[in-house]
């Protein structure tokens, strides 16, 4: 066993021992579920605002319904809205609301919902959804229980956007369920929003139906699961996987969500050698993606990527793969090595590529693999912390909905300094197009430009894992990587 593995295994054992000493056993009552969310940064839970960490998003979605929500399988389902219709041109969404109340007992009305939506869309112009919400033109209340949202241009995934946790509505601090805040003594505890029915009372099914929620570092979360102090762990990422392996978590309990998103190296600085797109192409060619991905335990199905937009969203007839995609790894190495020899002969030595990565065991594995691949072709790499100056930063983000637009918008000049104005123009044309076929083709054209620009080096699909026992009620892996708390205790969102 190498020193890195030994260090992390020993750290895991130490954390587990501490938690075992203080762990409280809990009953097997499926109406009482303890959940911990992995957070690399601050784990404070605050469901208010626009820049929510994962644990805060989880709490907001539990307490504050939007018009629609997501179920345990990642499907859009009714929440405040009982049903909806979409106009043929995709520019009007009309929602009919349930007869519902806020948690202070006041009635949910279309007028108030419309006002809250206008306020929320305005706030979210400073969030990760800033480009998506800009498509909204007008929100009006039509009757006491009908709300219409009018768009500037069609957004085929608008319902998925409305189902994001940030779209949950609070009225003066009051949500409309499906859960309500019960206690904040040690951890956040959420209980059922409504009163149990008479049938439930008669069957004695109303007793203590709740879910507790906390956020913490990966090592503590995994150790807490091993100690039997929680039933569900959420929001694990690739760089935490060595901890899962060191803890001996059963492969049956480790759940991998089939998410879509971006996992790769995004250029944030391009000086000297790296200012030339053809040189950045050498970096993309040199990395042996299958070998890199098989270095991680427990994820044999991890898929590599050579392009920006997932194949499922491709437009027929447009090839957005790089020109070298069909070359063998051996031929790619020979080509890259020859390119480097020519460059050094005429321009001199090349500084190491500076890569910003998380401070975690999995990130160390990733870096060593990339560094080894670069050295094979005459390059080198240097690692710095995630918040330090670098040439590239690891990008590890899940797409909130199934649209080519989201993937491309991450590489516009508003998002990153290493960008391509022509691609930005093409994306803007696509955004403004009302014909969906034309829109899709323009997005595909923009991807072709960005693939050739190499301001992003795709490596794989993102990894998102959870830990939950087999048969855990209300839990399912899904393409959104989202796991609602209310389903864990058998309470529907509406």
N, C-alpha and C positions, 0 to 999 in steps of 0.2 A: 504493500500500500504506500503511495507517495505521501510526502509531508503535507501537501494541501488537503488530501482526503483525510489524513489522520487528524489535522487541526479541526476541520469541520465536524468530523464524527465526534471528537472529544467535546467540542462546543455543544453539540446537540445533546450528548449524554448529560453534560452539566446542567443545561437548561431543563431537561426532562426531570432530573433529580430534584431540582428546586421546586418544580411544579407538582411533582408527586407528593412532596411533603405537605403542600398546602391545598391539594386538590380535594374538593368535596364531592362525594359520590352523589349521583342523582338517579331518580327512578327511571324506569323505561317507559314512562307515560309519554305517548307520542304527541300529546297536547302541550308538552313543555319541551322546547328545543333551544339549545344554546348554540349560538353562532359566533365565530370569530372571523374577522376579515383581515387579510394580510395587507399591511401598508408599509412601504419602504420609507415614506416620509412621515410627517406628523400624523398621529392616529386619532386626533381629536375629532369628535363627531359633532358636526354642525350642519343641519340640513338646509340652512338658509344661505342664499347667495348664488353666485353663478359659477364659481370655480370649486366644485365639490370633489373631495377625494372619494374613493370607492365606498368606504363605509358610510360617509354622509349621504351619498347618492342612494345607498341601500335603505337608509332610514327615511329619506324624503319620499321615496317610492312607496314605502310602507304606510306613511301617514297622510300623504297628499296625493290624491288621485289627479290625473289629468283627464282629458276627454277620453283617451284610450290608454291601455297599458299593455304589459307583456305578461304572458303566463309562464309556467315553469319550462315550457318547451320553446320559448322565444317567439310565440305567435302573438300578433296584435289581437287584443280582446277588448270588449266594452269596459269602461270604467265609469266616469261621470256620464258619458254618452251611452244610451241604450242601443242606438243604431245610427247609421249615417248613409248619405248618398253622395256620389261624386258626379259632377257634370261631365258630359261627353268630352268637352275640351280640356278637362283636368284643371280648370281654374277656380272651381267652386266646390267647397266641402260643406255640407249641411248636416249638423248633428242635432239629434233629438235627445234631450237629457232624461235620465232617470228622475224619479221623484226622490230626492235625497236631501240630507241635512249635513251641515258642518258639525264639528264636534262640540260646539257650544249650543247646539240645538236649533240654530237658525236655518231657514230654508235655502237650499241651493237654487238660484234663479239664473236664467239665461243672461239677464242684464249684468249681474255681478260676475258671472263666468266670463262674459265677453270683455268686461273691464279688466279683470285679472289677467286674461290672456294677452290683451294689448300691453299691459304693464310688463308681463313676463317676457314677451317677445322683444320688447325694448331693452330689458335688462340683459337678455341673452345675446345681444349684439356685441357683448364684451366677453363671450365665452367660447368654448370649443365648437359651438353650433352657430357661430356668428354669420357664416355665409348662408347657412340653411334658412335661418329665420328671416333673412333679408328678402326672401321670395314672397313673404306675406304682404299683401297690399292693404287689406281692410278686414276688420272683424266686427260683426254686427249681431245684435240680438234681434231675432225676428218676432218671437212671441215669448211668453213666459218660460218656455222650455226648449226653444230652438235657437241655435247659434250657427251663423254662417261665417266661414273663413274664405276670403277671396285672395287668389294668388296672382302675381304679375306674370308668371310663366309656369307651365306644368312642372310638377315635382312628383314623379311616379312613386316615390317612396315617402310621401308626406305623412302617411299614417304611422310608419315606423319612426319618423322624426317626432311626431306627437306623443309616441309611447316612451320616449326617453325620460329618465327619472327627473331631469331638470324641468320637465313640463308639468310636473305635479303642482297643484295650486294650493296655496295657503291664503286664507282670508283673515287678515289681522292676527296671524299666528295660528289660525285654526284650519286643520285639514278636514277631509271628508273620508278618511279611512284609506284602506281597509283595516288598518290597525290604529291604535291610539297610544300615546305615551302613558305608561303606567308608573314607572319608577326610574330614577337616575342615581340611586344610592351608590352602587359599585359599578354597575354597567347599565347601559340603556336597556330597559325592559319594556316591551310593547305587548299589549293585549288586544283582544278583539274589540272592534269599534262599536258594534251594535249590541243590544241586549239579546241574550239567548232567547230562542222561542220557547213557548210553553212545553212543546214536545221535548226539547233538549233539557229543560229543567226537570221534567218528569223522569227523563232517562238519566238524570244526573250527569249530563255531558257538558254542563256549563262551568265546571269547577276548574279554575286556574288554567285557562288556555292562554299561553303566552310564549313569546320568544325573546331571548336576551341577545344583545348585540354588543360587540366590542371590536376595536381595531388594535392590531399590534404587529410587531415584527414577525417575520416568517418562522424563525426558530422557536419563539414562544408559542405561536399558534399551533405549529406541528406538535410541539411537546405537550401542549394542553390537550390536543386530540389523543395522543398516546396515553396520557394520564387519565383519560375518561372524563375530562372536565368540560368538553364541548362535543357536540355531535356533528357539526358541519364547519369546515374551513373553506373560505372563499377567496378568490382573487390571487391565486398563486401564479407566478410567472416563470419563465425559463431559468432565470438565474437562481431561483430557489430550489430547483430540482435536486441538486446534490444533498440538500438537507432532508428532503423526503426520502431519498435513498438511504442516507445515514440513519434515519429514524426507523427504518424497517417497516414503513407503511405498506400495507398489503396492496398489491396491484389491483385488487378488486375494489378497494376504497378510493384509489386515486382516479379521479374522473377528468378527462380531457375534453374541453368544449371544442367543437369543430368551427372555430371562429374564422372570419375573414378580416384582413387588416394589413398593416405594413410592418415588416420586421427586416431591418437592414441598416446600412450606413448612409446617413444623410450628410452631405458636405455643407459645412457652415463657414468654412474658410478655404480659399483656393489660391495659394501663393506658389510661385516658382513652378516646379514640375506639375503640381496638381491643378494649375490654372488652365491646362490644356485638356479638353474633353477626351481626346485620344489617349492621354495618359491615365485619366480616370478609368477609361475602358480597360486598361491593363489590370487595374485593381479588380474589376469585376470578373475578368477572365481568370485571374490567378487563384481565386478562392475555390476550394474544393468543397462545395456545399454538402453533398452526401456524407463525406467524411466528418465534416464539422457537426452535422446534426446527430450522427450516430455516436458522438462522444458523450451524449447526455443519457443518463439512466432512465428507464421507464417510459420512453417516448419513441418507440421504434417506428411509429407511423408519422413522425414529424415530416412535413412536406417542404421541399426546397422551392424557391421561386427565382425566376430570371427576369420577370417583368413586373410592372407596377399594378395594373388592374387584373384581378382574378380572371382566369379563363372563362368562368361562367358568365362574365359580363362582357366578353369580347364581341366585337362586331364582325360578322362574317365577311371575309374578303380582305381584311386588314391584318397584316402580320406585324405584331408589335414586339416580337422577340428580337434580341440583338443578333447581328449577323453571324456571330460565332457560336450561337446556341447549339448547332448541330455538330460542332467539333468535339473530339474526344478530349478528356482532361489532359492527356499527354501532349496532344497537339496544341492545346491552349497554353500549356507551360512553355513549350518550345517557342511559340509565337511571342509570348510575353517576354521571355528571356532575351530573344533576339532584339525586340524593341528596346529593352533596357540597355543592352550592350551598345546599340546605336546611339541612344540618347546620351549615355555617359561619355562615349567617345567624342561627341561634339559639344555637349553642354556641361559636363562635369558630374560630380556626385549629386545624389538626391537625398534630402533630409528624410528621416523616418516619418511615416504617416502618424499623426497624433490622434488617437482614438479615445473618446470620452465614454466611459462605461460605468455601470453601478459597481459599488464595492461589495461584491458577493462572489461566492465560489463558482457559480455558473458563468458569471462574466469573465472570471479568470480562465475557465476552459475555452470560452469563445475567443478571447484575446490570443491565447497561446496557439490555437489552431490557425487563426488569421495571420498571426506573425510568422508562423512556420511556413504557410503557403506563400507569403510575400517574399520571404528569404529565398525560396526556391527559384524565384525569377529575378533576383537581384535588388529587391526592395527590403525595407524593414519597417517596423511599427513600434510606437511608443504609447503606453497606456497612461491616461490621467483620470482623475475623478470626474464624475458626471457633470459637475458644475464648473469645471476648469476650462480654460481656453483649449481648443482642439481644432483639427481639420475636419473631422467627422464625429458625429454623435450617433450612438445606436438609437434607432427609432423603433419603438415597440408599442403600437397602438392598434386597437380594434376599431373597425368601421362600425359606426352606429346604425347604418342601414345599407341596403344593397344598391349602391349607385356608383357608376364610374366617376361622377363628379367629386365625391368625397376623396377618392384616392388622388386625383389630379390636383385638387385644391391644396394639398399639403406641400406642394412644390412650387407654388406661385411666388412672385416677388414679395408679396405681403408676408408670407410664411418664412421664407429663407432668403438670405442674401445671394446665394449661388443659384441663380434662376435664369429663365429664358423668356425674354419679352414676347417673342413670337408665340410661344406656347401659352402665355397668359392671354394674349389676344384671341387665340383659338378657343380657349376655355370660356372667355367672356362671350364669344359668338355662340358657343353651345348653350351657355346659361340663358341667353336671350331668345334662343330658338323655341318656337311653339310646336313645331313638328317633331315628334319624338324620334323618328328615324333620322332626321337631319341632326338632331341634338346628339344622338348616339355616335353618328359618324364623325362629327366634329370633335367629340371627346376622344375617339379613337385616333384621330389625326394628331391631337395634342399629345397623347401618350407616345406616339411614334417619335415626336420631337424630343420628348423628355428622355426616352430610352436612349436616344443617340447623344443626349447632352450629358448623361451620367452624373447628374447632381445627386442621385440616389442609387445606391447599389443594393438591390433586393437580395435577401439571403433565404428567407423562408416565410411561411405563414406564422403569425404570432402563436405563442403557447399561452393558454389560460387553463389552469387546473383548479379543481376543488378536491376536498377530501370529505367523503360521506359514506356511511355504511350502506351496504346493499339493502334495498328495500326501504330506504329513507323516504317517508311520505313527502310528496310535493317537490321532489328533487329530480331533475332530469338534465343531462347534458344537452346543450342547444347551441345554434350558430350565433346567438347574440352574446353568449357568455354571461347571461343575466339570470339570477336565481332569487325570485321574490320570497320574502320572509313569510308572507301570509299563507302561501301554499304549504309551507312546512308544517303548519298546524291546522291544515284543512279548512282555511277560510278563503273563499273566492274574493277576487278584487271587487266584484259588484254583485 
